[in-house]
Each structure stands twice: as structure tokens, then as C-alpha cells.
């Protein structure tokens, strides 16, 4: 870097600037607009005619979702590969991983790297994710095992007040196993419902904040299974989608395990309503709604579990599934939330674990106020409200952060 009066230039290779922009899918015009500079200035940077300032380079990193250090690498790094599997709503069409999805995966990868750096700086090591499974194991037994790992039991589960509390508790339980859980915005569930990055240590699960809470819970457990298989993916709820046989086998397995984790066999079959309905293949919407609220799972997942245990027929399940998809789409269009306070958005997006990690690093003077603003994507003036929200939520959930 060179300093002229109050200006501090960032001396970076123009090839790195071009790579970061193009790999993010941004045009020169888009970036110039976001930076509020003339197009010619950006072109000059990329032609090595002039250099951005450190502040401008930091802003480029925010736009491209790249850590500042990546611009100073001697050569372009090998970027992440588009994730092979996917979990979304619309089915029956070919899929190409879109730029918006690439951006969300890269943001999650960036946050993961930040978290790893902070953990090593604070504690000298990163706790490992020590759980695994294989496709040869019984999905029902793996579901029981996951509940034991996450310390979720039936009596507590049915006492959760609503779907959002259920989502918070499942999420925190998974974060406590040394997995980061982030939520994405700005992308439709038709493109992505969730993804996982099976890199160790500190694997990542991404959820779509536009999906329903029950949908996100199932995705969370589905992706947790992918991580236990030591895999990455953007995974699809539709088992009928056209995939390679081995990929299809994995998706069916992950769906089965997610259902078994969310609605254990014994707990479901011992429900009074299920016992009374013994011998019947048909289930009323009222019955399914009751069980759905009982376990904080979608009606489709409930019915699928009943099908697995021979308590309904395939034809009834398929007919009801069509209804569920139409109902989901109708509710999605009607869902219009009010304005959400910034501090809640930050914690919802980054998760309690990541937010506390950044705050602790700041308190211990491991990072600057500028770093904190970058990592949480907020101005420093919002810090007190974020601190209060994080502490309040931690106390409510009994989080040991």
C-alpha cells in the first residue's frame, strides 16, 4: 500500500479484481453503480492504470462476498464448484445453479472462513464435527441418533410454543455440534430451499428465510444428514426428480432420516389420535393438522411418516401431496411480513453462534470496529441493539455461547 496525504491505496493485481468481479457474476456497470463511482474509474483499476483505496477495496470485498485478503493472493484461487444436488420447490425442470445462488453459497463460505480465523485467534483451535453416518445404516436408527446428538426429546418438543421457536431450537442444537447455520434472503425457494457445505472443520448449512419455518426445519435436518455423510449439496424434497441412481439414493436417505429425526416412529404411533385411527388409510385435514402442530412438522412430512409405517396408501399420499404443494404456494404468496428490526435480521441471517463469535472477538480486541461492521454487515451504531438482541435470545433459548 502507498499513502499520499490522507489517501491509502491498495496495491493489488488487476487480474484479481477482474476475477473477483467475473466469478461473482457482476457487470462493470453494476459494480460502478454499487460503489457510486464512474465506470471509467473501475476500468482503470482493472487495467492497472490506477488503484482503489483500501476503503474502496474493502467495499469491493463486501459486494463480491470475498475476504479482503483474497485480493492480495499471488494468483487466482480455485473457486468453489457449483453444488451438485439441490432442494427447492418447483420440480420437473432442468436446473442450472443461478448467480443469486452462487452468491449465497459464496457468502456462506466467506463467513465460514471468517469464523475459522476468529476461533483460531480466540481459542487456538476449532472444535471438530465428530458425527457421521453411511447409506448402509438404518434411517430410523439414525433419526434416533440425531435426536440424541442434538438433545431433543419428545416431551420438550411438543411444548415449544410455535414453529419459530421450534426452528430456533433445532438450529441452535445443530450449531452446538460445531456446524454454522446461516439464512439466505433475496432468493426464491423455487431456486433454493437449502444447501450444505461439507467442509471440515466447521461445515455449513444454509436455509432460505423465505421458506416456511416447518420447511426450514426439515431442510435443516436433511442437510445435517448430508454433513454426517461428509457431503455437500443443495438438496431437493422431490424424490421423483431425474438424477443419477447414486444421487437419488442419497436424497431418499436424507429425506428419510430428516423425517425420522423430526417425527420418531414410536412417538408418532403412540399418539392417541394415531392409535384411534388404527386400520384406516384415510386421514382428515384436521387429523394431519393436529399432528403437524404437535411435532412442528409439515402435514406432508406427517403423512409421509404414516405411509412409511403402513398407516396410509401411496395413492392417498400422492393425492394429498398435490394439495399440500398448492396450499404451500398459496400461503407463500399471501405471506407478507411486516418490517423486521435490523438487529433481528442480523441474528436471523448469521445465527447466534457467528454473532457471538464476532462480538467476543471485538470485546477481546482481536478485530477492529471496521471488521465487526464488515462481518455483521451493519454500521457500528447498531451494535448495542445487536448485543441486546443476541443476549436476550440466548437467555430465552438457554444457549451456552
Secondary structure, DSSP 8 states (H G I E B T S, - for coil): -EEETTEEE----HHHHHHHHHHTT--HHHHHHHHT--HHHHHHHHTTSS--BHHHHHHHHHHHT--GGGGGSSS--------S--B-S--SS-----HHHHHHHHHHHHHHHHHHHHHHHHHSS---------TTS-HHHHHHHHHHHHT--HHHHTT--SHHHHHHHHHHHHHTTTEEEEEE-SS-TTT-SEEEE--SSSEEEEEETTS-HHHHHHHHHHHHHHHHTT--B---S-TTS---HHHHHHHHHHHHHHHHHHS-HHHHHTSHHHHHTTT-----HHHHHHHHHHHT--HHHHHHHHHHTTSS-HHHHHHHHHHHHHHHHHHHHH-------HHHHHHHHH-HHHHHHHHHHHHTTSS-HHHHHHHHTS-GGGHHHHHHHHHHHHHHHT---
